[in-house]
Amino acid sequence: RNIEHALQGVEDKQTQTLPDNPLCQARIARIMGFEDWSACESALASHRERVALHFANIIATEDEEGEGDAAVDDGWFELWLSEMDEPAAIEWLAEQGYENPEGSYRLLAALHNGRTVQTMQTQGRKRLNQFMPLLLSALTEVENASETLERVLLLVEAILRRTAYMVLLVENPNALTQLVGLCSESPWIAKLLADTPLLLDELLNAESLYSPPAKEALQDDLRQQMLRIPYEDLEEQMESLRHFKKAHTLRVAASEIKGTLPLMKVSDYLTWIAEVVLDHVVDVAFSNLVSRHGRPQRSDGTACDTDFAILGYGKLGGIELGYTSDLDLVFVHQSDPLLATDGDKPIDNAIFYTRLGQRIVHILSTQTPSGQLYEVDMRLRPSGNSGLLVSTLQSFEKYQQNDAWTWEHQALARARGVAGCRDTLAAFERVRHAILCAKRDKQALRKEVVDMREKMRVNLGTPVAKRAEEFHVKHDFGGIVDIEFLVQYLMLAWSGEHPELTQWSDNIRQLEELGRAGVLDVADTEKLREAYIVLRSTIHRRALQNLSSRVEGERFAEERDYIEEMWKKVMLG
């Protein structure tokens, strides 16, 4: 943000002022390649006096300016500045490899002649006139130049009033190359950058862009970013969390596109990002409430060290988060709900934890200028939407033992503690283990799981009339959910005899444990595992293309046949 504000100060046409903050000055000088601010300021002043029509550049040194001019054909400047007539421009675009030259020309003309560009101040217009030819030239390096242009123009339109971003791309050719390459591969990334141009800073360092940090490094990064923001400044906390999530999600997506992260690692990293964010959100929300009401008290008179945990279900619990996944959450605590907090304005512990849960949901799901952190789904809590937002762990255990439906126990197989108090998380794992290991009638259990699967297939799968044309990767017969239900049935049926099955919450490792325990043949678990990875990889890739989970009807015939065979063998006898 300091860079953005400072560069906007440089851009100020009316005053021509330069930023006077030494930290801003040093950062700008470093990014622009100067030894110190005085050298940067001298170059800026010199270039203000000798700006040319087509190659104005107030940032670059003379040598850099000359190199930049030589690298881009004059035709791109003539095209952008409307010095070519329409037929000549379309022919030029076609010769340069644009697959839809007519459409690309219309998009450029609409931008160039639009009101926003026509009313830009002189300095900003000069920067745009330098940036666009560089962009158009860079697009010739990708196969889908016209399609990529359409995607990148969303970003260009977003930064027309903040042309400092254009300066950063002009002065960092590698960043421009990364931008074009990523937008060529993924419209989802293009939209992410257009929605949050500040993420362009991530493109400056290709090494970090394609090497997302592990969970410990993520924790350190977030901790460092939040040191300057007091917990009481909830608005700034929320904005910074949203930027943190987007920046690291961009790194994961870029790494997947480049092939430096396999599918399993992609889901790991996306899940780690969510866990690190959730841990911080718990700390912020708890601190805010403690400052008002004091800490909840235990029956022995000691103060609770949160004694609160977030349980992750679904994709979060199964370590399978995707780029657009919501978070299935359940909140539990271990304090005595009949006791109260120890502050000047005490409230019952039960009320304290209910407000804590509400504040966590608010921080995660509220729409801010930076968007929503995560969409939250709380329907898997005991008694669903009619139940308490936050339960004691004791009541959670009692519900699971006496009142939960079979599908809720299936969901528990994919659940795990993801954030909060370590003691409470450990206590939940003991409860989960006990519930999953409970003795069950295998025949009755199998019938309930099969009936539930059929209901889901009818409601969410492809209609019978369209099954030859479409295949829903998740919900159709032979899809992902068949494998998940099969694994969940076996977990509930056999964990009592093989308690080691409960140690994992993700399908891949659960399948491996089922093979080791002899519940399934190892060869079958390996084939199911490979089919599962193939189908999940497809969903990940399609998400980056903004595509649904529906594919052509003939896709994945071999995998689907095998999954159907295993379903009939295990679930239908």
C-alpha positions, 0 to 999 in steps of 0.5 A: 500500500505504501508503494501504491500511495507513494507512486500516486503521489509521483503521478499527481499532475497538479502538484508534481510532488514526490513522496516525503516518507523516507520508507516509501522513497527507499522502497520505490527506489529499490523497485525502480532499480536505483541505488538511492532516492536521490538518484531516482529523484534526479532521473524523474526530474530529468525525464519530465523535461524530455518526455516524447509523444510515444515513449514517455517514461518518467521512471526509466533511465535513459538506457532503459528507455532506449532498450524498451523502445527498440524492443517493441515494434512501432506498429503497436504504438500506431495501433493503440494510438489509432494511427492505423485505420481499421482494416490495417489494424485488423490485418496487423493483429492477424499477422502478429498471431491474434486468433480473433483480430476483429474482436481484439480490435473492437475491444481496443477501440472501445477502451481507447475511445471510452470516456475513462481513457479520454478524461485521463490526466496527462501523466496517466495517459502517457503511462497508458500509451506506453504500457498498452503497446508493451502489453499487446506485444507481450500477448503475441507470446501466448497461443490465445492472444485474443482471448488473453487480451479480453481477460487482461483488459479487465485488469487494465480497466481496473487500474486506469485511475491507478496507473502506478501499477502500469509503471510497475509492469513497464519497469518489470518486464518479467512481471508483465510476462508472468501476468500474460502467461497466467491470464492466458492459462486461467480466466479465474486468475485474471479476474482475481488480479482485476478485482485486487490489482495490489496482487500485481506485486506478487508477480515481481518475484517469480521465485516466490510466485511459484514457491508457495510457503508451507504452513509454518512460513504462512503463520510467520508471514501472517504474524508479521503482517498483523503486528502493526494492526491492533486487534481492536481495529477490526476493519483493518484486520479484515482487510489484511486477512483478505489480502493475505488469503488472495496473495497466497491463493494466487501463488498456489494457483500459479504453481499449479498452472506451472506444474510445480505443485501436484494436486495433493499439494495444491489442496494441502496449501489451500487448506493450510491458508484457511487454517492459518486464517482461522487460527488468527480469527479466533485470536482476534475475536476472543481478544475483542470479547475478553477486552469487554467482558473478561475471560470465561471461568472454569469450575475450579476458578481458573480462567479459560485459555479460549477452551474453544475449537473450530471443527472442519468438515467436508473439504476443509476437514478432508484437506481437499479445499479448492479455490472457491470452496466454502468452509463447513464449520462447527464450533465447540467449547469446554467451559461450564456454560453456567459460569460467567466471565471475570470482567467488569461487565460479566456475561454467562459463558454460554453467551460469551461463546455464542458471541465469539462464534457470531464474531468469527462468522462475521469476520469470515463472511462479511463483504468488504471492499476486498470481498469476502474472506470465506463463505461459511456453512454452519449447517453440520452443527448438532441439530443443524440450523435449529441448533446452537451456534456453539455447543459444549463438547459434552453436548456435542458428544451426547448428540452424536451418540444419541441423536445424530443421523447416519449421514452425520456420522459419515460427515464426522468421518471427514471431520477434524479440528482445525483451529483453536485451543489445543486441549479442546482439539485433542478432546474432540479427536477422542470423541470422534474416535469413540463415535466412529468406533461404535459397534454398528449393524453393517447391513442396516448401515449399508442400506442407509448409506445407499439410500442417502446416495440415491437421494443425492444422485437424483437431486444433484446428478445429471437427469437421465435424459442427459446422461449420454451428453453430460457427466457430473464429475462429483454427483453422477454414478461413477463420480467422486461422491460414490468413492466418498460414500463407499469409504465412509461406509467402510470407515463406520462399519470397520473402525470398531475392529480396526481403530487405526482407521480413524486417524485420518480424515481425508479419503486418500489416506483412509483408502490406504488404511483400509487396504492395510487393514485388509478391509479392501484389497490393496489393489482396489484401494490403489485403483480407487485412489488413482481414479479419485485423484484423476477426477479431483484434478479435473475439478481443480483445473476446471475451477481455474477456467471458471468451468463447472464440474460437468464434462462431456458424457464420454469422459473418464469411461474407464475410471467410471466403470471401475468405480461403478464396479466397486460400488456394486461389489461393496455397497450392493453385495 
